[in-house]
């Protein structure tokens, strides 16, 4: 029986820091954190006392939701 080998490059999983997220979701840092509190934006993953990251897949889902709600396509 053959065993499949999973490679990290095959996984659609990347972590983004806040500055990267804000290049995709063009709002201020304060507005983004307010949106998290209100449940509009995904919560970060805490990977340290001072470091928060977001899953790229969560941000992609957010962009798709914004596109659907506004009838637009982001390039």
Protein Blocks (a to p, Z undefined) as FASTA:
>chain_A
ZZddddfklpccddddfklmmmmmccdfklmmmmmmnopaccdddfbfklccddfklmmm
mmmmmmmmnopacZZ
